[in-house]
Each structure stands twice: as C-alpha cells, then as structure tokens.
Amino acid sequence: MDIRDFQNLIEKMYSHKDRQRGAAGTFVWLMEEVGELAAAIGEGTKEQKAEEFADVLAWLATLANVEGIDLADALHAKYGTGCPGCGKMVCVCTEKP
C-alpha cells in the first residue's frame, strides 16, 4: 500500500468522525500517539514500536484529510527532487546533524 492508498483508506474508515472532531482535536490525538511512540521507543518491543509507528502515521493521515492535504503530493513537492535544504539526493547540509 502506498501513502495515497493509505490516506484514502483512513478517509474511508474514519472521515465521518474526523470532520466532526476537527483539526485541533485531531492534532491532540496525533500528539498522544507521538507520546506513545516515544514510550515504545524507550522500552517497548519491536512489535509495540511497529504498532505505534502505524498509529502515528494513521493520525497524521487523518489530520491531513481534515485539512485537505494530499500527503503523496506534499511529500513529492518537498522531497521528490532531493533534500529541501541543499537540493542533493544524498543530503550534504551541515546546519542539521
């Protein structure tokens, strides 16, 4: 499944709830999932980490849907031709480690 397929799946499964919750409420849920991912990275099993990564991606797709953003298009526009900072396919930026 690619990013667009996944975002469409999330739209189909949850859009009726997501639009009612709105962007602010959805963002709070995304941050909760990021916190759970942080905890899993700290002391979780590989399976727990995988589940939390999936949850974070699902809530990010949900928020993008609520905001009307196509993640595949956004990713391609920002990263499709290389690093947004240096423009190289293998980053040579020195500002960020």
Biopython code that builds the backbone (N, CA, C, O; Angstrom):
import numpy as np
from Bio.PDB.StructureBuilder import StructureBuilder

atoms = [
    (1, "MET", "N", (0.857, -1.172, 0.000)),
    (1, "MET", "CA", (0.000, 0.000, 0.000)),
    (1, "MET", "C", (0.902, 1.234, 0.000)),
    (1, "MET", "O", (1.848, 1.317, 0.783)),
    (2, "ASP", "N", (0.607, 2.184, -0.875)),
    (2, "ASP", "CA", (1.398, 3.408, -0.888)),
    (2, "ASP", "C", (0.726, 4.468, -0.006)),
    (2, "ASP", "O", (-0.353, 4.238, 0.539)),
    (3, "ILE", "N", (1.370, 5.620, 0.128)),
    (3, "ILE", "CA", (0.868, 6.676, 1.004)),
    (3, "ILE", "C", (-0.539, 7.123, 0.597)),
    (3, "ILE", "O", (-1.411, 7.276, 1.452)),
    (4, "ARG", "N", (-0.759, 7.328, -0.684)),
    (4, "ARG", "CA", (-2.081, 7.792, -1.137)),
    (4, "ARG", "C", (-3.153, 6.746, -0.836)),
    (4, "ARG", "O", (-4.244, 7.090, -0.381)),
    (5, "ASP", "N", (-2.847, 5.466, -1.087)),
    (5, "ASP", "CA", (-3.803, 4.401, -0.772)),
    (5, "ASP", "C", (-4.128, 4.390, 0.717)),
    (5, "ASP", "O", (-5.284, 4.239, 1.112)),
    (6, "PHE", "N", (-3.096, 4.551, 1.534)),
    (6, "PHE", "CA", (-3.304, 4.545, 2.978)),
    (6, "PHE", "C", (-4.150, 5.739, 3.409)),
    (6, "PHE", "O", (-5.072, 5.589, 4.211)),
    (7, "GLN", "N", (-3.843, 6.917, 2.884)),
    (7, "GLN", "CA", (-4.621, 8.099, 3.243)),
    (7, "GLN", "C", (-6.070, 7.937, 2.816)),
    (7, "GLN", "O", (-6.976, 8.341, 3.544)),
    (8, "ASN", "N", (-6.300, 7.359, 1.655)),
    (8, "ASN", "CA", (-7.671, 7.111, 1.202)),
    (8, "ASN", "C", (-8.381, 6.086, 2.087)),
    (8, "ASN", "O", (-9.572, 6.226, 2.367)),
    (9, "LEU", "N", (-7.660, 5.066, 2.523)),
    (9, "LEU", "CA", (-8.233, 4.074, 3.429)),
    (9, "LEU", "C", (-8.661, 4.724, 4.743)),
    (9, "LEU", "O", (-9.760, 4.470, 5.237)),
    (10, "ILE", "N", (-7.797, 5.555, 5.303)),
    (10, "ILE", "CA", (-8.124, 6.258, 6.548)),
    (10, "ILE", "C", (-9.336, 7.164, 6.332)),
    (10, "ILE", "O", (-10.211, 7.247, 7.194)),
    (11, "GLU", "N", (-9.388, 7.835, 5.194)),
    (11, "GLU", "CA", (-10.535, 8.688, 4.867)),
    (11, "GLU", "C", (-11.825, 7.869, 4.863)),
    (11, "GLU", "O", (-12.832, 8.272, 5.446)),
    (12, "LYS", "N", (-11.779, 6.724, 4.203)),
    (12, "LYS", "CA", (-12.972, 5.873, 4.107)),
    (12, "LYS", "C", (-13.400, 5.355, 5.479)),
    (12, "LYS", "O", (-14.590, 5.327, 5.796)),
    (13, "MET", "N", (-12.430, 4.948, 6.283)),
    (13, "MET", "CA", (-12.736, 4.341, 7.576)),
    (13, "MET", "C", (-13.219, 5.347, 8.621)),
    (13, "MET", "O", (-14.101, 5.035, 9.421)),
    (14, "TYR", "N", (-12.646, 6.548, 8.617)),
    (14, "TYR", "CA", (-12.841, 7.429, 9.763)),
    (14, "TYR", "C", (-13.342, 8.837, 9.457)),
    (14, "TYR", "O", (-13.579, 9.602, 10.392)),
    (15, "SER", "N", (-13.514, 9.213, 8.190)),
    (15, "SER", "CA", (-13.820, 10.612, 7.881)),
    (15, "SER", "C", (-15.089, 11.115, 8.561)),
    (15, "SER", "O", (-15.177, 12.294, 8.904)),
    (16, "HIS", "N", (-16.066, 10.247, 8.759)),
    (16, "HIS", "CA", (-17.305, 10.683, 9.401)),
    (16, "HIS", "C", (-17.061, 11.172, 10.830)),
    (16, "HIS", "O", (-17.766, 12.062, 11.306)),
    (17, "LYS", "N", (-16.074, 10.602, 11.512)),
    (17, "LYS", "CA", (-15.729, 11.041, 12.858)),
    (17, "LYS", "C", (-14.738, 12.205, 12.814)),
    (17, "LYS", "O", (-14.835, 13.152, 13.595)),
    (18, "ASP", "N", (-13.789, 12.115, 11.889)),
    (18, "ASP", "CA", (-12.690, 13.078, 11.855)),
    (18, "ASP", "C", (-13.166, 14.497, 11.589)),
    (18, "ASP", "O", (-12.688, 15.436, 12.226)),
    (19, "ARG", "N", (-14.088, 14.669, 10.670)),
    (19, "ARG", "CA", (-14.568, 16.009, 10.330)),
    (19, "ARG", "C", (-15.298, 16.640, 11.534)),
    (19, "ARG", "O", (-15.223, 17.851, 11.746)),
    (20, "GLN", "N", (-15.995, 15.816, 12.306)),
    (20, "GLN", "CA", (-16.683, 16.334, 13.489)),
    (20, "GLN", "C", (-15.690, 16.780, 14.558)),
    (20, "GLN", "O", (-15.911, 17.784, 15.235)),
    (21, "ARG", "N", (-14.600, 16.033, 14.709)),
    (21, "ARG", "CA", (-13.593, 16.340, 15.720)),
    (21, "ARG", "C", (-12.830, 17.608, 15.355)),
    (21, "ARG", "O", (-12.474, 18.404, 16.224)),
    (22, "GLY", "N", (-12.584, 17.784, 14.060)),
    (22, "GLY", "CA", (-11.865, 18.962, 13.589)),
    (22, "GLY", "C", (-10.357, 18.830, 13.709)),
    (22, "GLY", "O", (-9.842, 17.860, 14.265)),
    (23, "ALA", "N", (-9.665, 19.821, 13.179)),
    (23, "ALA", "CA", (-8.206, 19.782, 13.138)),
    (23, "ALA", "C", (-7.583, 19.850, 14.532)),
    (23, "ALA", "O", (-6.645, 19.108, 14.824)),
    (24, "ALA", "N", (-8.090, 20.721, 15.385)),
    (24, "ALA", "CA", (-7.485, 20.869, 16.714)),
    (24, "ALA", "C", (-7.611, 19.581, 17.529)),
    (24, "ALA", "O", (-6.643, 19.139, 18.149)),
    (25, "GLY", "N", (-8.791, 18.987, 17.529)),
    (25, "GLY", "CA", (-8.986, 17.738, 18.264)),
    (25, "GLY", "C", (-8.170, 16.599, 17.682)),
    (25, "GLY", "O", (-7.650, 15.764, 18.422)),
    (26, "THR", "N", (-8.057, 16.561, 16.376)),
    (26, "THR", "CA", (-7.273, 15.524, 15.716)),
    (26, "THR", "C", (-5.790, 15.696, 16.017)),
    (26, "THR", "O", (-5.071, 14.715, 16.206)),
    (27, "PHE", "N", (-5.340, 16.933, 16.061)),
    (27, "PHE", "CA", (-3.939, 17.194, 16.395)),
    (27, "PHE", "C", (-3.608, 16.703, 17.801)),
    (27, "PHE", "O", (-2.527, 16.161, 18.031)),
    (28, "VAL", "N", (-4.526, 16.890, 18.737)),
    (28, "VAL", "CA", (-4.307, 16.402, 20.103)),
    (28, "VAL", "C", (-4.138, 14.882, 20.099)),
    (28, "VAL", "O", (-3.262, 14.352, 20.782)),
    (29, "TRP", "N", (-4.979, 14.180, 19.328)),
    (29, "TRP", "CA", (-4.851, 12.717, 19.232)),
    (29, "TRP", "C", (-3.509, 12.327, 18.608)),
    (29, "TRP", "O", (-2.870, 11.374, 19.054)),
    (30, "LEU", "N", (-3.087, 13.056, 17.587)),
    (30, "LEU", "CA", (-1.785, 12.784, 16.966)),
    (30, "LEU", "C", (-0.668, 12.923, 17.995)),
    (30, "LEU", "O", (0.229, 12.083, 18.053)),
    (31, "MET", "N", (-0.715, 13.963, 18.795)),
    (31, "MET", "CA", (0.336, 14.176, 19.796)),
    (31, "MET", "C", (0.319, 13.085, 20.863)),
    (31, "MET", "O", (1.371, 12.683, 21.359)),
    (32, "GLU", "N", (-0.869, 12.607, 21.214)),
    (32, "GLU", "CA", (-0.953, 11.496, 22.166)),
    (32, "GLU", "C", (-0.264, 10.260, 21.597)),
    (32, "GLU", "O", (0.461, 9.559, 22.303)),
    (33, "GLU", "N", (-0.497, 10.005, 20.319)),
    (33, "GLU", "CA", (0.138, 8.852, 19.679)),
    (33, "GLU", "C", (1.657, 9.031, 19.572)),
    (33, "GLU", "O", (2.404, 8.061, 19.701)),
    (34, "VAL", "N", (2.110, 10.247, 19.340)),
    (34, "VAL", "CA", (3.556, 10.502, 19.312)),
    (34, "VAL", "C", (4.151, 10.202, 20.684)),
    (34, "VAL", "O", (5.244, 9.644, 20.778)),
    (35, "GLY", "N", (3.444, 10.568, 21.738)),
    (35, "GLY", "CA", (3.901, 10.246, 23.097)),
    (35, "GLY", "C", (3.974, 8.745, 23.329)),
    (35, "GLY", "O", (4.915, 8.255, 23.953)),
    (36, "GLU", "N", (2.983, 8.013, 22.829)),
    (36, "GLU", "CA", (3.011, 6.555, 22.965)),
    (36, "GLU", "C", (4.163, 5.956, 22.163)),
    (36, "GLU", "O", (4.779, 4.982, 22.594)),
    (37, "LEU", "N", (4.452, 6.527, 21.008)),
    (37, "LEU", "CA", (5.600, 6.072, 20.223)),
    (37, "LEU", "C", (6.897, 6.329, 20.987)),
    (37, "LEU", "O", (7.782, 5.474, 21.021)),
    (38, "ALA", "N", (7.006, 7.493, 21.594)),
    (38, "ALA", "CA", (8.204, 7.809, 22.378)),
    (38, "ALA", "C", (8.409, 6.794, 23.499)),
    (38, "ALA", "O", (9.529, 6.341, 23.735)),
    (39, "ALA", "N", (7.332, 6.441, 24.183)),
    (39, "ALA", "CA", (7.424, 5.452, 25.259)),
    (39, "ALA", "C", (7.840, 4.092, 24.709)),
    (39, "ALA", "O", (8.661, 3.404, 25.314)),
    (40, "ALA", "N", (7.277, 3.701, 23.565)),
    (40, "ALA", "CA", (7.622, 2.409, 22.967)),
    (40, "ALA", "C", (9.072, 2.384, 22.522)),
    (40, "ALA", "O", (9.743, 1.363, 22.669)),
    (41, "ILE", "N", (9.566, 3.485, 21.981)),
    (41, "ILE", "CA", (10.972, 3.547, 21.572)),
    (41, "ILE", "C", (11.868, 3.400, 22.792)),
    (41, "ILE", "O", (12.930, 2.781, 22.724)),
    (42, "GLY", "N", (11.430, 3.977, 23.910)),
    (42, "GLY", "CA", (12.220, 3.898, 25.133)),
    (42, "GLY", "C", (12.296, 2.514, 25.739)),
    (42, "GLY", "O", (13.344, 2.114, 26.247)),
    (43, "GLU", "N", (11.200, 1.778, 25.693)),
    (43, "GLU", "CA", (11.214, 0.494, 26.387)),
    (43, "GLU", "C", (10.290, -0.558, 25.796)),
    (43, "GLU", "O", (10.044, -1.582, 26.434)),
    (44, "GLY", "N", (9.781, -0.336, 24.610)),
    (44, "GLY", "CA", (8.844, -1.288, 24.014)),
    (44, "GLY", "C", (9.529, -2.354, 23.178)),
    (44, "GLY", "O", (10.713, -2.258, 22.853)),
    (45, "THR", "N", (8.761, -3.359, 22.847)),
    (45, "THR", "CA", (9.229, -4.403, 21.951)),
    (45, "THR", "C", (9.185, -3.893, 20.508)),
    (45, "THR", "O", (8.617, -2.836, 20.233)),
    (46, "LYS", "N", (9.775, -4.638, 19.612)),
    (46, "LYS", "CA", (9.729, -4.257, 18.208)),
    (46, "LYS", "C", (8.278, -4.204, 17.723)),
    (46, "LYS", "O", (7.916, -3.312, 16.956)),
    (47, "GLU", "N", (7.456, -5.141, 18.159)),
    (47, "GLU", "CA", (6.053, -5.168, 17.764)),
    (47, "GLU", "C", (5.306, -3.949, 18.292)),
    (47, "GLU", "O", (4.497, -3.361, 17.573)),
    (48, "GLN", "N", (5.565, -3.563, 19.537)),
    (48, "GLN", "CA", (4.928, -2.370, 20.101)),
    (48, "GLN", "C", (5.352, -1.112, 19.349)),
    (48, "GLN", "O", (4.530, -0.236, 19.078)),
    (49, "LYS", "N", (6.630, -1.028, 19.017)),
    (49, "LYS", "CA", (7.118, 0.113, 18.241)),
    (49, "LYS", "C", (6.430, 0.169, 16.885)),
    (49, "LYS", "O", (6.006, 1.238, 16.445)),
    (50, "ALA", "N", (6.320, -0.970, 16.226)),
    (50, "ALA", "CA", (5.674, -1.016, 14.908)),
    (50, "ALA", "C", (4.221, -0.539, 14.997)),
    (50, "ALA", "O", (3.761, 0.221, 14.145)),
    (51, "GLU", "N", (3.507, -0.984, 16.022)),
    (51, "GLU", "CA", (2.117, -0.564, 16.204)),
    (51, "GLU", "C", (2.013, 0.941, 16.416)),
    (51, "GLU", "O", (1.122, 1.590, 15.868)),
    (52, "GLU", "N", (2.917, 1.489, 17.205)),
    (52, "GLU", "CA", (2.863, 2.930, 17.484)),
    (52, "GLU", "C", (3.264, 3.750, 16.257)),
    (52, "GLU", "O", (2.691, 4.812, 16.015)),
    (53, "PHE", "N", (4.243, 3.271, 15.480)),
    (53, "PHE", "CA", (4.567, 3.959, 14.222)),
    (53, "PHE", "C", (3.343, 3.985, 13.318)),
    (53, "PHE", "O", (3.040, 5.008, 12.704)),
    (54, "ALA", "N", (2.642, 2.862, 13.236)),
    (54, "ALA", "CA", (1.438, 2.783, 12.400)),
    (54, "ALA", "C", (0.367, 3.748, 12.908)),
    (54, "ALA", "O", (-0.293, 4.417, 12.112)),
    (55, "ASP", "N", (0.191, 3.824, 14.228)),
    (55, "ASP", "CA", (-0.803, 4.739, 14.793)),
    (55, "ASP", "C", (-0.459, 6.195, 14.493)),
    (55, "ASP", "O", (-1.341, 6.981, 14.146)),
    (56, "VAL", "N", (0.812, 6.560, 14.624)),
    (56, "VAL", "CA", (1.227, 7.936, 14.334)),
    (56, "VAL", "C", (0.964, 8.264, 12.868)),
    (56, "VAL", "O", (0.460, 9.342, 12.551)),
    (57, "LEU", "N", (1.300, 7.344, 11.983)),
    (57, "LEU", "CA", (1.066, 7.580, 10.560)),
    (57, "LEU", "C", (-0.437, 7.697, 10.273)),
    (57, "LEU", "O", (-0.847, 8.524, 9.459)),
    (58, "ALA", "N", (-1.251, 6.881, 10.930)),
    (58, "ALA", "CA", (-2.700, 6.942, 10.723)),
    (58, "ALA", "C", (-3.261, 8.284, 11.190)),
    (58, "ALA", "O", (-4.088, 8.877, 10.497)),
    (59, "TRP", "N", (-2.830, 8.764, 12.339)),
    (59, "TRP", "CA", (-3.327, 10.045, 12.830)),
    (59, "TRP", "C", (-2.788, 11.205, 12.003)),
    (59, "TRP", "O", (-3.477, 12.215, 11.855)),
    (60, "LEU", "N", (-1.584, 11.094, 11.463)),
    (60, "LEU", "CA", (-1.068, 12.117, 10.560)),
    (60, "LEU", "C", (-1.908, 12.158, 9.286)),
    (60, "LEU", "O", (-2.245, 13.238, 8.801)),
    (61, "ALA", "N", (-2.248, 10.990, 8.742)),
    (61, "ALA", "CA", (-3.109, 10.917, 7.557)),
    (61, "ALA", "C", (-4.487, 11.484, 7.874)),
    (61, "ALA", "O", (-5.079, 12.169, 7.040)),
    (62, "THR", "N", (-4.997, 11.210, 9.053)),
    (62, "THR", "CA", (-6.285, 11.748, 9.473)),
    (62, "THR", "C", (-6.255, 13.264, 9.489)),
    (62, "THR", "O", (-7.155, 13.915, 8.958)),
    (63, "LEU", "N", (-5.217, 13.829, 10.099)),
    (63, "LEU", "CA", (-5.098, 15.282, 10.169)),
    (63, "LEU", "C", (-4.960, 15.888, 8.772)),
    (63, "LEU", "O", (-5.552, 16.928, 8.481)),
    (64, "ALA", "N", (-4.188, 15.244, 7.922)),
    (64, "ALA", "CA", (-4.056, 15.721, 6.542)),
    (64, "ALA", "C", (-5.412, 15.692, 5.840)),
    (64, "ALA", "O", (-5.746, 16.622, 5.108)),
    (65, "ASN", "N", (-6.183, 14.650, 6.053)),
    (65, "ASN", "CA", (-7.525, 14.573, 5.452)),
    (65, "ASN", "C", (-8.419, 15.708, 5.939)),
    (65, "ASN", "O", (-9.103, 16.355, 5.145)),
    (66, "VAL", "N", (-8.410, 15.939, 7.223)),
    (66, "VAL", "CA", (-9.237, 17.005, 7.787)),
    (66, "VAL", "C", (-8.832, 18.356, 7.191)),
    (66, "VAL", "O", (-9.684, 19.211, 6.949)),
    (67, "GLU", "N", (-7.548, 18.542, 6.959)),
    (67, "GLU", "CA", (-7.031, 19.804, 6.429)),
    (67, "GLU", "C", (-7.033, 19.861, 4.904)),
    (67, "GLU", "O", (-6.684, 20.889, 4.324)),
    (68, "GLY", "N", (-7.425, 18.763, 4.246)),
    (68, "GLY", "CA", (-7.479, 18.748, 2.790)),
    (68, "GLY", "C", (-6.115, 18.691, 2.119)),
    (68, "GLY", "O", (-5.930, 19.239, 1.032)),
    (69, "ILE", "N", (-5.167, 18.031, 2.760)),
    (69, "ILE", "CA", (-3.809, 17.906, 2.232)),
    (69, "ILE", "C", (-3.595, 16.490, 1.715)),
    (69, "ILE", "O", (-3.835, 15.521, 2.434)),
    (70, "ASP", "N", (-3.146, 16.369, 0.475)),
    (70, "ASP", "CA", (-2.765, 15.079, -0.096)),
    (70, "ASP", "C", (-1.306, 14.841, 0.280)),
    (70, "ASP", "O", (-0.411, 15.521, -0.222)),
    (71, "LEU", "N", (-1.071, 13.875, 1.163)),
    (71, "LEU", "CA", (0.283, 13.631, 1.650)),
    (71, "LEU", "C", (1.238, 13.226, 0.536)),
    (71, "LEU", "O", (2.394, 13.647, 0.538)),
    (72, "ALA", "N", (0.781, 12.420, -0.409)),
    (72, "ALA", "CA", (1.659, 11.997, -1.504)),
    (72, "ALA", "C", (2.134, 13.211, -2.300)),
    (72, "ALA", "O", (3.313, 13.316, -2.637)),
    (73, "ASP", "N", (1.215, 14.124, -2.597)),
    (73, "ASP", "CA", (1.595, 15.335, -3.323)),
    (73, "ASP", "C", (2.539, 16.202, -2.495)),
    (73, "ASP", "O", (3.520, 16.735, -3.015)),
    (74, "ALA", "N", (2.238, 16.342, -1.202)),
    (74, "ALA", "CA", (3.079, 17.161, -0.328)),
    (74, "ALA", "C", (4.482, 16.587, -0.210)),
    (74, "ALA", "O", (5.464, 17.329, -0.246)),
    (75, "LEU", "N", (4.582, 15.269, -0.070)),
    (75, "LEU", "CA", (5.897, 14.627, 0.023)),
    (75, "LEU", "C", (6.686, 14.792, -1.266)),
    (75, "LEU", "O", (7.876, 15.106, -1.244)),
    (76, "HIS", "N", (6.017, 14.578, -2.376)),
    (76, "HIS", "CA", (6.696, 14.718, -3.665)),
    (76, "HIS", "C", (7.177, 16.159, -3.877)),
    (76, "HIS", "O", (8.302, 16.385, -4.324)),
    (77, "ALA", "N", (6.324, 17.117, -3.558)),
    (77, "ALA", "CA", (6.689, 18.524, -3.750)),
    (77, "ALA", "C", (7.881, 18.919, -2.890)),
    (77, "ALA", "O", (8.739, 19.678, -3.341)),
    (78, "LYS", "N", (7.948, 18.426, -1.677)),
    (78, "LYS", "CA", (9.018, 18.843, -0.770)),
    (78, "LYS", "C", (10.286, 18.000, -0.907)),
    (78, "LYS", "O", (11.389, 18.539, -0.823)),
    (79, "TYR", "N", (10.148, 16.690, -1.115)),
    (79, "TYR", "CA", (11.306, 15.794, -1.088)),
    (79, "TYR", "C", (11.558, 15.045, -2.388)),
    (79, "TYR", "O", (12.541, 14.312, -2.494)),
    (80, "GLY", "N", (10.692, 15.214, -3.375)),
    (80, "GLY", "CA", (10.775, 14.423, -4.598)),
    (80, "GLY", "C", (12.007, 14.645, -5.451)),
    (80, "GLY", "O", (12.375, 13.776, -6.241)),
    (81, "THR", "N", (12.650, 15.791, -5.306)),
    (81, "THR", "CA", (13.841, 16.058, -6.129)),
    (81, "THR", "C", (15.101, 16.163, -5.291)),
    (81, "THR", "O", (16.146, 16.573, -5.796)),
    (82, "GLY", "N", (15.019, 15.800, -4.029)),
    (82, "GLY", "CA", (16.201, 15.827, -3.161)),
    (82, "GLY", "C", (15.939, 16.578, -1.877)),
    (82, "GLY", "O", (14.807, 16.963, -1.583)),
    (83, "CYS", "N", (16.985, 16.778, -1.125)),
    (83, "CYS", "CA", (16.911, 17.478, 0.161)),
    (83, "CYS", "C", (16.398, 18.899, -0.053)),
    (83, "CYS", "O", (16.903, 19.613, -0.920)),
    (84, "PRO", "N", (15.410, 19.316, 0.720)),
    (84, "PRO", "CA", (14.902, 20.679, 0.564)),
    (84, "PRO", "C", (15.948, 21.746, 0.885)),
    (84, "PRO", "O", (15.844, 22.882, 0.420)),
    (85, "GLY", "N", (16.952, 21.381, 1.677)),
    (85, "GLY", "CA", (17.983, 22.355, 2.049)),
    (85, "GLY", "C", (19.065, 22.532, 1.004)),
    (85, "GLY", "O", (19.336, 23.649, 0.564)),
    (86, "CYS", "N", (19.688, 21.419, 0.602)),
    (86, "CYS", "CA", (20.823, 21.501, -0.315)),
    (86, "CYS", "C", (20.470, 21.097, -1.740)),
    (86, "CYS", "O", (21.238, 21.353, -2.667)),
    (87, "GLY", "N", (19.305, 20.463, -1.918)),
    (87, "GLY", "CA", (18.886, 20.050, -3.250)),
    (87, "GLY", "C", (19.503, 18.748, -3.736)),
    (87, "GLY", "O", (19.197, 18.296, -4.839)),
    (88, "LYS", "N", (20.358, 18.142, -2.939)),
    (88, "LYS", "CA", (21.028, 16.893, -3.330)),
    (88, "LYS", "C", (20.178, 15.687, -2.929)),
    (88, "LYS", "O", (19.435, 15.737, -1.948)),
    (89, "MET", "N", (20.296, 14.605, -3.698)),
    (89, "MET", "CA", (19.567, 13.387, -3.368)),
    (89, "MET", "C", (20.160, 12.738, -2.115)),
    (89, "MET", "O", (19.430, 12.112, -1.347)),
    (90, "VAL", "N", (21.451, 12.874, -1.900)),
    (90, "VAL", "CA", (22.085, 12.461, -0.651)),
    (90, "VAL", "C", (22.500, 13.759, 0.029)),
    (90, "VAL", "O", (23.399, 14.457, -0.440)),
    (91, "CYS", "N", (21.839, 14.075, 1.132)),
    (91, "CYS", "CA", (21.990, 15.366, 1.792)),
    (91, "CYS", "C", (23.433, 15.646, 2.184)),
    (91, "CYS", "O", (24.134, 14.784, 2.714)),
    (92, "VAL", "N", (23.857, 16.885, 1.906)),
    (92, "VAL", "CA", (25.188, 17.352, 2.315)),
    (92, "VAL", "C", (25.072, 18.605, 3.181)),
    (92, "VAL", "O", (26.051, 19.325, 3.374)),
    (93, "CYS", "N", (23.871, 18.861, 3.702)),
    (93, "CYS", "CA", (23.659, 20.009, 4.576)),
    (93, "CYS", "C", (24.531, 19.882, 5.824)),
    (93, "CYS", "O", (24.761, 18.783, 6.330)),
    (94, "THR", "N", (25.002, 21.007, 6.300)),
    (94, "THR", "CA", (25.821, 20.997, 7.520)),
    (94, "THR", "C", (25.109, 21.655, 8.704)),
    (94, "THR", "O", (25.605, 21.588, 9.829)),
    (95, "GLU", "N", (23.944, 22.296, 8.469)),
    (95, "GLU", "CA", (23.249, 23.003, 9.549)),
    (95, "GLU", "C", (22.624, 22.053, 10.558)),
    (95, "GLU", "O", (22.632, 22.336, 11.756)),
    (96, "LYS", "N", (22.084, 20.936, 10.097)),
    (96, "LYS", "CA", (21.416, 19.986, 10.988)),
    (96, "LYS", "C", (22.184, 18.669, 10.956)),
    (96, "LYS", "O", (22.575, 18.194, 9.890)),
    (97, "PRO", "N", (22.395, 18.089, 12.122)),
    (97, "PRO", "CA", (23.108, 16.789, 12.158)),
    (97, "PRO", "C", (22.279, 15.661, 11.582)),
    (97, "PRO", "O", (22.735, 14.519, 11.541)),
]
sb = StructureBuilder()
sb.init_structure("model")
sb.init_model(0)
sb.init_chain("A")
sb.init_seg("    ")
for serial, (resi, resn, name, xyz) in enumerate(atoms, 1):
    if name == "N":
        sb.init_residue(resn, " ", resi, " ")
    sb.init_atom(name, np.array(xyz, "f"), 0.0, 1.0, " ", f" {name:<3s}", serial, name[0])
structure = sb.get_structure()
